[in-house]
Amino acid sequence: MTAAVPAIAVPAFALTWWLGCYLVGRDPTRAVLWRAGGALVAYAVAVAAWTLAPGSAAAQVLLCVPALCWAGVVVGLLPPGAPEHAQVNRGWPAAALVFLLLAAALPDVGKLVALAPLAGGMVLLLRYRERVRPTALPSALAAAALLYALGLVVVLGPMDLGPPVLVLAALGLDLLLMGYLVAVADALDSGERLLPDLRRSLLAGVLATLVCGGPAALTMLAVPGRSAVVVLQFVLVAAVLSAVGLAAPLRAGLDRLAFLEDDRLRHSRTVLHLAAEALPRRRERHRMPALDADEFRRLTRRALEDFGDVGRLLRNPLIDLPAVDRRLAARGPAVADQPLARAAELRAVLGEHVARLKPAGAFGTTEEWRYFNALHYCSVRGLRPYRRGPQPEGLDRDARRAVDWFRRYVPRRSLHRWQAEGAALVAAQLWRELVSTDPRWLTGAGAAPRRQPVR
C-alpha cells in the first residue's frame, strides 16, 4: 500500500460518511435525505473496499450504488404536482435493486448500466426545472451527475488516465457537491437557514477527521498488508464521524437510556435540546415580509403537518408571525424571548384558524366538513386513522366518529388532498390578517394565496 492511498482514502471516507450522516440527521423523516445519505455512505464503503482490494468486483459494484441512490434523490426532488412524481417514487426501489443486480452480474464496463436510472431521473427533473426550488438546482445536479458518470467510466473502463485513487477522490467531490445541493433544497423547502448549522457540523467533522483520521492513516501505513487492521481503522473513523453527523439523534437516544425512569428530567432536556438545535436553522426575522405567496402557503401547510413536533415548529419562519408577537406581548415582556413560548403560540394561532373552518352545528361528514375534519383531527389533534391498533385513550365521541369515518370511507389520497386544500384556506386567512395589520407584507409577498379549487 503506497502512502498516497491512505492519505486520500481516509479523508474521502471520513468526509462523505460525515455528510451522509448529517443529511439523515437533519430530518430523519424525509426520504430524499435518506437517499442522499445512502449515496454518500455507499461511496465511503466503496473507498474502504477499494483500499482493501483495489479494482475488486465488490469495490466496483459499491461504486455503482451512489448512482442508484442519486437517481432516488432526483426523483424525490420532482415537484409534487408532476404526473410522474408518485409513480417514479414508488418504482425507484425496485428499479434500483434490478439495476444493482445487473451491475453485479455484468463485467467491468457493463456495470455502467447502473447509470441508466440516474440518466432517466435527470431527464425528468430537467423537464420540470422551472417548478423546482431553487431553479438552478436541476442544472447543478445534472452537471455533478455528468462528472460522476465520467469518473465512473474512467474507473470501470479500459482507459488509463492516472492513479485510480485520484479518480475516486474526484468522485467523492462530486458526491459532496450533490449532498450540499440536497441540503440547500431541504433547507429552502423547510424555510430554514443552512449555513450556520452546516458550518458548525463541518468544523466538527474536519476536526474529527484530523484527530481520528490522521492516526488511522498512519496505522494503515505502519501495518501494511493487514486487512483486519485496515477494516478496524475505517470502522473507528466511521463511528467517530457518525457521532458528529448524528449528534442530535444520538444525544436524544442517550438521554432516553440514561434517564429512563426520570420522565421530567428527560422531557426538560429534550425541550432544551430542540430549542438549541433550532436556533442555527431559524431564518432571519427581517426576511419574513419578503415571503412570496407560494412560499407562505407551503410554510403554512408544513406548520400544520408539524403541529405536534416542537422542534420543527421552532424552525418554521411562521413562528415570527405578527399574530404570535401580539399574543406573546399580552403575556408579558419576558415571554417574547422564549422559543418554546413562541411555538406554543404558533400552535394556538393555527388551531384558531383551523377552528374557523368548522361548519355550524353538530359533527358531520358532509363535503363542507371535510377540510375541518382533515385538519382538526389529523393535524391539530394528531390522530392517525389508518394506523393499525387502538387509537389514543380518552377520545371524545366526535373524535371516535371521525376516525371511524376516515377508515371506512376516505382513501388516504383524498385525506392528503383535503389537508393540502384546507391548509391553503388557513394560509388565506392568515394572509388577510397580515395585510390588514402589517402593510409591509403587501410590498414583498405579492398577491394573496389563492383559494384552492374544491374537488
N, C-alpha and C positions, 0 to 999 in steps of 0.2 A: 504494500500500500504506500503510494507516494504521499509526500507531505501535503500536496495540493488537495487531495481528495477529502480528508477530514476538515481541512481549513475552509473548504467551500461547502461540503455536505452538511456539516453540523450547523452553521448559521442558517443555511437554506431550510434545513429540517426544523430548526427552532422557531424561526420567524413565521413560516407557513403554519406550523402547528399552533402557535400563539394566535394568529389571526383567525384561524378556523374556530378555535375555542371562543375567542372574543365575539365573533359573529353570532354563534349559538347563544352565548351568554347575554347578548343584547336583548333578545326576546325569544325564549325557547319555544314559544307557541307558533312562530312563523316558519312555515315550511321552506320558503325561499332562503332563509338564513341557514337552516339545516343543510340544504343542498350546497350552498356556497361553502359552508364549513366542511362538508364532506369532501368537496373537491380539494380543498387545501390540505386536509388531514391525509387524504389518499395520496397526494403528491409527496407529503412528508414521509409516509411509509414507503413509497416508491424510492425515494432518495436513500432511505436506510437499506432497502433491499439491494439497490444498485451498489452501495458501498460494500455490502457483504459479498455480492456476486455480480460484478459489472457485466451488463449485457445479457443477464439471465432472462428466461422466459417470464418468470414471476415478476421481475422488475419491469419488463416491457408491458405486461398486462396492467400492472398497477399504474403505469404512466398513462394508460388509456382511460382509467376510471375518472380522473378530473374532467376530461372532455364530456363524459356522460353526465356527470353531476352538473357541469356547466350548462349543458342542454336543459337540465331541470331548472336551473336558475333562470335561464332565458324565458322558458315557457311560463314560469311563475311570475315574471315581470310583465307579461301581457296584460293590457288593460282589461278589467273585469267585463266590460261591455263587448269585447271581441267575441265573435261567434265561436272561435276555436278554443277559447280560454278553458272552459270546463273539460272539453274532450281531451285536449293535449295534456292537461294536468293530471287527469285520471289515467291516461295511457302511458305517461312518461315512465313510471317504474317498470312496467312490463317491457316496454321498448328498450330501456336501459339494460335490463337483465339479458334480453335476447342478444343485443349487440355486444355485451360483455362476454357472453359465451362464444360468440363468433370470434371476437378478438383473441380469446384464449385458445381457440381451436386453430386459427389461421397462423401461418408462419410470418415472422418479421413484418414486411411491408403490408401483408394482408391485415394486420392489426389496425391499420389506419381506417378500417371500416367503422371504428368507434367514433370517428369524426362526423359520420353521417347525421346522427341526431342533432349534433351541435349546429351543423350547417342548416338543417331544416328549421330549427328553433330560431336561428338568427334571421332567416328569411321572413318568418312570421313577425318577429319583433320589429324588423325594419319596415315591414308593411304598415305597422301601426305606430311608427315612431312619433307621429305628431300628437298622439294621445298618451305618450309615456312621459313621466316626470322623473328627472329633468329631461328636457327634449334632446340634450346631447348624449344621454345615456346609451341609446342603441348604437350610435356611431362609435362611441368609445369602446363599448363591449365588442362590437364587430372587429375593430382594429386589434384589440387584445386577443380575441379568438383566432384571428388570422395569424398573428405572431405565434400563438401556441401551436396551431396546426403546422406551421412551417418548422418549428422546433421539433415537433413530434416526427415529422417527415425526415428530418436530419438524423434523429436518434434511431428510428426504425428502418430507415432506408439504407441503400448500399453506399451512399456518398460519405466521404470523409472530409469534414470541414473543421477539424480540430479536436481537441480533447472532449470526450462526451460530457465530462463533469461541468465544463463551461456551458454547454448547451442545456444541461439540466438546471444550472443556475439561472439561465435566461428563461426557461420555462417557469421557474419559481417566481421570477419577477413579474411575468405575465399574470400568474395566479394571484400574486399580492395585489396587482392593479385591479384584477377582477373583484377581489374581496373588498377593496376600498370602494369601488363603484357601487357594489351591492350595499355597503354600509351607508353610502351617500343616499341611495334611493330609499333605504329603510328610514333613515333619519328624516328625509323630506316627507315621506308618506306619513310619518308619525308626528310631524310638526315639531321636531326636536333639533337641537344642535348636535353636531357630531364631533367637531374637532377637539373641544376641551376634554371630553371623555376618552376619545381615541388617543389623544396625546398622552394622557395620564397612563393608559394601559400600555401604549407603545414604549414609553420610557421604562416602565417596569419590565416589559418584555426584553428590551435591549439589555438592561442591567442583568436580568436573569440569564440571558444568552452569554454575556461576558463572564459572569461569575460561575455559571454551571457549564456552559458550552465549551469554554476555554479548556478547563481541566479534562472534559470528556474527549476533546480532540487530541490533547496531549496523551491521554491514556491510550487511545487507539494507536497512536504512533509508537508509543513505548512498548506495546504488546502486539506486534503485527501478526497477522495470521490467526488470531484467536477470535473466532466468530462469537463465542459466548460473551467475551468482553465487549465487543462492538455492540451487540444487542443490548447488553445491560446499560451501556453508556447512552444509547438512544432512548431507552426506557426511562432512565433518570432525567434526561433533558425533557422528554415528553411530560413526565409527572410535574416537573417544576413549572414548565410553561402552561400546563393545564391549570395549575393553581393561580397563575397570573391572569389568563384569559377568562377563566370561570370564577373569578374571585367572589362575586356577589352570590351566585347559587351555592358555591361551596361553603361560604360563611353562613348562609341560611341553613344549610344542611347540618353543619356543625352545631349551630345553636339548637336545632331540634333534638340532636342527640345529647348535647351537654346539659340542656335544661328541660329534659323530657318531663319532669314532674313539677316544673315551676312555670305554669302557663302564663302568669302575669309578667314574669321577667322575660320569657321568650317573646311574648307579644310586644312588650315595650322595646326590646332590642330590634325586632323586625320592623316596627314602625320607624324607628330612628334610622335604620339602615336604608329603608326605602326612601326616606327624605334625603339622606346623604347621597344616594345614588342618583336621585332625580335632579339635584342641583346643577351638575355639569351639563345635563342634557336639556335643560329648560331653555326655550327660546327667549331671546332678549325681549323685555316688556315693550320697548319702544317700537318694535316691529309689528305689534298686534294690529294697529289700524291699517296696515298695508296688506292684510289678508284679502285675497280676491274671493268672489262668491263661491266658486267651486271648492276652494280650499276650506272656506268656512263651513260649508255643508259637509265636507268629508271629515273635518275635525269634530263636528257635532255628532256625526254617526259613530266615529271612533270613541268619543267620550261615552256615548250610550252603550256601546259594546263593552267598554271597560268600566262600567258603572261600579262593579264590585271589586275592582282592582285599584287599590290606593296608589301603588307605585306608578301605574300608567297614567292615572288621573293627574298625579303630581307633575308629569312631564307634558301633559296636554296644554297647548297655549291658551285654551279657553279658561284655564284656571285664573287668568288675569282679566277676565271679563269685568266691565264696569259694574254689572249686577252683583258679582261676587264682592267687589270692593265696597259697594254700598252696604251689603249685609255684614261685612266684617267691621265697617266703621260703626255700625249700630251696636256692635258687641264691645267696642272699646278700642283705644289706640294701640294697645299692646298685642291685640289678636291678629292684626293685619300681617305681621311678620312671621306668623306661624304657618308653615306649609301645610300641615295636616288640617288646620282650620280652613284653609283655602279649599282643600279637596272636599271637605265636608260641605262647605257652602256651594261648591260647584254641583255636588250631588243634589243639594236642596233645590238649586235653580233648575236643573234638568228635570228633577221629579215634578216640580210645579208645572213646567211646560208640558210634560207628558200628561199630567192630570187634566190639562185644558183640552186634550183630545177626547176626553171621556164624554160620550153622549149622555143626555139626561135619562134618568130612570134607572131601573134595576139592571143587573148584569145581563148582557145579551151576547149573541153570537152572529148578529146580522152584519152586513157589509160595513155599516157605519161604526161598528165596534172593533173592526179588525186591527186598525192601527193602534188604538189604545191597548187592546189586549196583547198584541205582539210586543209593544214596548214596556208596558207596565209589568206584565207577569214574567216576561222572558229577559228583559234588560234591567229594569229597576229592581224587581224582586229576585232576579237571578234564578228563576225556575228553569229546569231543563226537561221539557215534556217528553222528549224522545229517549231520555236516558233510562236504561233498564233498572229495575229495582224501585223501592219506595221513594217517594218524594220526602222532603224535609218535614219533620213533625210540626204541628201547630198551625197548619194551613187553614185559613177560613174556608167557608163554603164556596164562595166565589172563586177562590184560587183553585180549589179541587175541581170545580166545574170547568174552569179554563184549561187546566192540564188535561182533563179527560177529552175536552173538545179538540184540542190540538192533536192529541194522539189519534183520535178516531177519524177526524175529518180534514185536517190541514196537513198537506205534504210539507216536508222540510223546505223545499224550494219556495213554496208560497209564503211560508213564515219568514224566510230570509228577505224576500221581496217586500213584504209588508213592513218589516223592520227598517229597511232602507228607505221606503217611501214615507214611513212615519217619522224617521229621523230628519228627512227633508222638510217635513211640516214643522217640526220643532225648530230646525235651523231658521226657517222663515219667521217664526215667532220671535226668536232671539234677535234676528236681524232688524225687525221692525222696532224692537225696543232700543237697539243700539243707535239706529239712525235718528230716532226721536229724542234720545237723551245725550248723545255724543256726536256732533256733526263731523268730527274727524273721520268717521267711518264712511262718510259719503264721498270723500275725495280719494281714498286709497283702495277701496274694495269694490268699486263698480256697482253694477246692478244687484238688486237683492236676489237671494236664492229663489229660483222659480219653484212653484208648487209642482210636484211630480204628478204625472197623469195617473188617474185611478184605473187600475186594471182588475 
